[in-house]
């Protein structure tokens, strides 16, 4: 069910690099009338504009490491304040337990409970196939083989534990992310309240 235009709605899309978070986030945000907030897109825009944050993040992103929590949390807080809404789809945030705890505090201050955290499950061969395809199409600086491996390792160590974090809170929805974009979208929509 899609809520009314004033009902808070906070969705999280999680999953390894190449799982389809960005692709599905764009479709879901449109379908549910909520705002997409992607920390990866925000960081890339800062890098492109050469801001202080972009200069600090550039090398870290190119190496496939995570940008420090304090920088990410400040950036997300600023976005929430700028948009003045808690009808939001978070793509790629939180990625560490520190970020998840900070998000809980932000949402509490807005009196907005989290709706659901969706994890897209995609096997490693398919992830590599998708990212290699995107490297050829778009040339993203972190889509080379060494960095992709690093991003997957970082996901396993730092972000995967959040699956348990949201499962304990009864918020987790695991969705099969294999197959066509349309099929995955249909599965996510079905899994959401
Ligand atoms: P981010 O931009 O979030 O990258 P990521 O998590 O590595 O995810 P991707 O964008 O690679 O994949 P995706 O799951 O969004 O898949 P997509 O839809 O694009 O982060 C980049 C970097 O920024 C991080 O490494 C880190 O340094 C930093 N960062 C970001 N957030 C941070 C945070 N919170 N804390 C700290 N650091 C942070 O799809 C991939 C490809 O597959 C596309 O070509 C797409 O067309 C294709 N595709 C999608 N779905 C399908 C399908 N069903 N079938 C076939 N192809 C498909």
Boltz pocket constraint, residues with backbone or C-beta under 6 A from the ligand:
constraints:
  - pocket:
      binder: B
      contacts: [[A, 15], [A, 16], [A, 17], [A, 18], [A, 19], [A, 20], [A, 21], [A, 22], [A, 23], [A, 24], [A, 39], [A, 40], [A, 41], [A, 43], [A, 57], [A, 60], [A, 61], [A, 62], [A, 64], [A, 65], [A, 66], [A, 67], [A, 68], [A, 72], [A, 91], [A, 92], [A, 93], [A, 94], [A, 95], [A, 99], [A, 130], [A, 131], [A, 133], [A, 134], [A, 142], [A, 151], [A, 177], [A, 178], [A, 179], [A, 180], [A, 181], [A, 182], [A, 184]]
      max_distance: 6.0
